[in-house]
């Protein structure tokens, strides 16, 4: 009885049941869009600037609602073919007129989904190096190491190589240190290892590596490989080199200047001349 009353036409062929189904469909779509919005807000909390995140969520929610309404229209016996033609034509016109915007938007969505970087990361993108300040839907803001803010279109970022210096928790750096042949290489190795083991930011895993790498013309070359947390990599690198130099000098280990040994043939003479106005030999 109830079903029959719902099936009675109230406007042309439109029945109360059609209205009821349409209303339920809209409610379901609204609930789905709400759930998607909450999920995206959590998932993108550390990826995108808050203002841009809200804009993106609203666009996605609007798209979900439009699709849901479109799917519910057949209950009203509307010719969807005509709507598709009209909608497609409008979409082509808009896409052609704003193809750069659409390209940047698509690239931004892929960057957010792929997540090659996030705000606060130190990166190199094309000719720009610095810290990611904001990731927007259409562009990304990079703060260079000189303190200059650069807006880079997402299309350019998406098609460029991205080097993320802090994506890995640890980063390696290395030194080549030369000591004289008269100095004790074993003592130098021991001093460097002790300094590395006592530094709070030199990682034990992966462990540092210190070894004699080459016997050069003027020195014995010692190679030092060090792993440090990516966030403090630069400060550890600059600090550690000076610490090693000072410790070696205090231990009497010489870090020589480039030297060249000249052997004179028997009977060869060395002539010493004075530069006019000078204080010594030329």
Secondary structure, DSSP 8 states (H G I E B T S, - for coil): -HHHHHTSEEETTEEHHHHHHHHHHHHHHHHHHHHHHHHHHHHTTTTS-HHHHHHHHHHHHHHHHHHHHHHHGGGGT--HHHHHHHHHHHHHHHHHHTHHHHHHHHHHHHHHHH-S--TT-EEEETTEEEEEEEE-SSEEEEEETTS-EEEEEHHHHHTS-EEESSSSSEEEEEEEEEE-TTS-HHHHHHHHHHHHHH-TTB-SSS--EEEEEEE-SSSEEEEEEEEEEGGGHHHHHHHHHHHHHHHHHHTT-------------TT------B-TT-SSB-
